[in-house]
Amino acid sequence: MAYKSLSSLQKGERAVIKSILNGESSLRLMEIGLVPGVELELLAISPFGDPIAIKLADFSLSLRLSDANQIQVEII
């Protein structure tokens, strides 16, 4: 099955992280809890599309689109 990037989700969609592509910020993303197997929900998209807000576990997080493009998810 082909996965989507986190940046392609619509507001309210839930997904499971499947992988994080190698990049400059991949280690930082994993350190803040964005690891394969984690469920998340897209809470909001800013008016200009960048950044986005996601909810995982019991906290919310804002991500730049460049970081969200590195995260591959499967919609649930």
CORSUL-V910681 format. One record per residue. N is the residue number from 1. RES is the residue in one small letter. PHI is phi in whole degrees, 0 to 359 (999 if undefined). BURIAL is I if it has 24 or more other C-alpha atoms within 12 Angstrom, else O. Layout:
n = [N,N]
res = [RES,RES]
phi = [PHI,PHI]
burial = [BURIAL,BURIAL]
//
This chain:
n = [1,2,3,4,5,6,7,8,9,10,11,12,13,14,15,16,17,18,19,20,21,22,23,24,25,26,27,28,29,30,31,32,33,34,35,36,37,38,39,40,41,42,43,44,45,46,47,48,49,50,51,52,53,54,55,56,57,58,59,60,61,62,63,64,65,66,67,68,69,70,71,72,73,74,75,76]
res = [m,a,y,k,s,l,s,s,l,q,k,g,e,r,a,v,i,k,s,i,l,n,g,e,s,s,l,r,l,m,e,i,g,l,v,p,g,v,e,l,e,l,l,a,i,s,p,f,g,d,p,i,a,i,k,l,a,d,f,s,l,s,l,r,l,s,d,a,n,q,i,q,v,e,i,i]
phi = [999,277,265,253,278,303,293,268,291,259,306,93,287,249,206,244,290,256,196,237,291,294,192,302,258,299,295,299,298,292,294,267,106,270,235,306,99,280,272,214,225,280,273,202,235,297,305,261,90,214,268,243,243,235,241,222,51,239,217,252,213,260,230,289,298,298,285,297,293,276,260,264,231,240,292,242]
burial = [O,O,O,I,I,I,I,I,I,O,O,O,I,O,I,I,I,I,I,I,I,O,O,O,O,I,O,O,I,O,O,O,I,I,I,O,O,I,I,I,I,I,I,I,I,O,O,O,O,O,O,I,I,I,I,I,O,O,O,O,I,I,I,O,O,O,I,I,I,I,I,I,I,I,I,O]
//
